[in-house]
């Protein structure tokens, strides 16, 4: 593996981490983008390098068509990020991002015999459970907008603006299609620890559905409920990052930094720190 960062449209790293011992790759929810995680570097322990993943169809990649199925997206992410897995790494994913990070961990195990040191899934029930929410990605325009209002994850200012809707609706429909067409295939549990986070008032993911993630690992498992609804990632950030840091602390204890391969140095040298 290469031990350096190169300019990569899949990553949007905004701040270097000179003391980092762990790369935390962060995957957004449906319609979300890498900007969701830009503030995290300043609020997490200095030993963690936050690596926000930018998917096609959003941000600087707005002109690229979004994926509509999970399997090809997993393959594309694995190919794009493989060279960055040469140091200890972990995954965090919320909602759709949880599903993506889980299947990416399985793909890396099966095709490259590598694994994240920890998988943190948030706002999504265990993948082996049936989806109790009816599909919405193919609904007519008005009905789709009404459902988005129910989810409370897209600002009203966006939903009431036809020009903004024209930009974000294709991505939202594509992301919902990824989740709603996903079909779980039973395989051996992962070897890495899994932590599952949920919102106390999340109407779409119950505590039991979070706890069911336990079946997906042969290592340790924990589940936490945090204040907020399905989008507690936005409203309860301090508590979320505190919990995340606690879950990753054992990983940091077990991996010493190599000064010759400092994460901040390779990020800055490659010029991939976003303005």
N, C-alpha and C positions, 0 to 999 in steps of 0.2 A: 504494500500500500504506500501511496505517497504521503509524506509527512509535512504537507504544506497546504494552505488554502489558496485556491485560485478563484478569480471572479466567477461566480456561479449564480445564475438567475433564480435557483431554487432556495438560496439562502439570503437573508437580509439582516446581517449582523451590524448593529449600529454602535456598539461600544465594545472595546477590547477588554479582555479579562487577564491581566498579567499573572495572576496567581492561580489560574484555573487548573483543576485536576480532572474535571469531568465536563464533557460536552452534553448539554441538554437540548435535544432537538424538539421543537414545539410545533404542534400541528393544530390548525384552527378548526372551528366549527363551520357548519354550512354557511357560505356567504362571507366568512371571515377571511382575514389576511394576516400577514406577518406582523403588521403594526400592532396587533393585539398584545404582542409580547415585548415591544420595544422598551417599556419601562422596567421590565423584570430584572435586567442585569444590575441595575442600581439597587434593587431591593432584595436580591438573593445573596447568599454568601459569596465572597470573592472567589472561592474555589470552584464555582460553577460558571461555565461559559454558556450563556443563553444563545441558542442558534435557531432563530425563528425561520420556519420553512414557508416559502412563498409558492403557492400553487398557481398553475396557469389560469388566466382569466381574470386576474385581479392585480391591483397595484401597477408596478412597472411592466407586468405581464398581461395587461388588460387586452392586448390585441391577440393573444394566444387563445385558441379554443379550450374551454374547460373540459376535463374528463367527465364522463357520465357513468363509468363503471369502475369498480374498485380494483379489480385485478390488474388491468393495464396501468392504472395510477400507481399501484404498489411497485410494479416492475420499473416504471419510470423513476420513481423516487429512489429505489434501491440503486439503480444505475447512476443517478446524478449525485448521490451522497456517499457512495461506497468508499471513496478515498478519504472521507472524513471519519471513518470508523476505526482508524488506526490507533486511537487513544480511547480510554474508557468513556462510554457514552450511555445516555439514558434517553427515554422517550416520554414526552407528555403530550396527550391529545385530549381535546374536549369535544364531546358529541361526535360528529363525523370524524374529527381528528383522533378520537379514541379508537374507533374502528380501523382507521388507516394505520395508526401506530401498532396496533395489535397484529394486523395482517402483515405489516412490514417486518415485525419481529419474527413471525413464523417464516416469512420468505427468506430472511437473512439466515436463519438457522438451516433451512432445507437446502439452500443453494450455495451458501458461503461458509457454513459452520461457524458463524459468529452470532453474538447475542448482545442486546443492551444489558447493562448492569442492573437496570431497574426499568420497569414499565409502569407509568402512572396514567391511568385512564380516568376520565372525568366526564360526568354528564351523559353517560351511555350505559345501558344495561349490558349484561354479559352476552356475548355474541351467539351463544348456543340457544338462547331463549327466543321464542317467536316475537316479532315486532307487533305490539298491541295497538300501535298507532296507524290509522289508515293512510295509504299513500296519497301524496298531494302533488307530486312533481308534474303530473300531466293535467291538473285541473285547469279549467278555463281561467282567464286572467282575473276576473273579479273574485272568484272563489279562492284562487291562490293568494291574492292579496289579503283577503279576509283571514285566511289561515295564518299568514305571516303576522298579522296584528295579534292574533291569539297567542302566538309563541312569545311575543314581547321581546324579540331579539333584534328587530330592525326598527330604527327610529321612525316615528311618525313623519318627521320632516322628509325622510327619504320616500316613504310609502305614498306621501301626498305630492311628490314631485315627479311628474311624468318623465322628465329628462333623466333624472337619476335612476328611475325605475328601468328605463330602457337600457341602462348600463349594467345594473346589478341583477335584473331578473334572469338573464341567461345563466349566470353563475349559480344563483340560488336554485333554479330548476335542475341544473346539472348536479349540484351537490346533493340535493334531495334524491335525485335518481340514483346516485352512488349508494346511498344508505338503503333506499327502498327496494333496489334490485339485488342487494347483497344476499348471498346464500351461504350460510355457514357450512363448512366441511370439517367433520370431526378429525382431529389429529392429536398426537401426543401433547400433553401440557408443556408449556415453556419451562425452561430451567431457571429463569430469572424471577426475582420477586415481583409481585404486582401489588400496586396500591390503587384503590378505587375511591374517587371523590364524588360526592353528590350534593345537591342542594336540598335542604330540609323541606322547602316548599315546591320542589320540582314536581309538576303534575305529570311529567312524561317518563320519569325514571324513578322507580321506588327503591327503598332500601334493600328489599329482597333481591331486586334485579341487580343492584350493585354487588351485594354479597355473593351472588352467583358467579362472579368473576373468579372466585376461589378455585373453581374447577379447572381454570386455564393455566395453573402453575403448580409445579412440584416443589417450589421454594416457598418462602414466607408470603403471607397475604395480609393486607389490612384494608379496612373500609372506613371512610370518614364522611360524616354529614356536616356540611357547612351552612351558615345562614344564607338564605336566598332561594330563588327559583332556578329554572333551568340555566339561566345566564348568570349564576353566582360568580362565574369567572370574571365578570365585569364589575359586579357590585360589592364583592367581598374579597377584593384582591389581597389585602394585607393578611387576612386569615388564611387564604389559599396558599400564598407564598410561604407563610410560616409553616403550614402543614407540609408543603412540598419540601422545604429545607429539612424538616425533621425526617421525612422518609428517605431522603438522599444522604443523610449524615453517615450511615454505615458504609455507603459506597465511598465517600470521601475518606473515611478512616482507613479503608483497605487499599487505597491507591495513592502512592506518593507521586508528586510532580517531578518531571524530568526537566531541569532548567534549560537543557540544550534544546528542548522541543517546546518551549513555552507557547501556549495557545495565543496569547496576545501578540507575540512577535510574528508568528506566521500569519495571523490575520492582517496585521498592519503591513507586513512586507508584501503581501499579495494585493493590497489595495482594495479589499472587498468589504471594508467598513463603509456602510452607506452614509451619505451626508445627512 
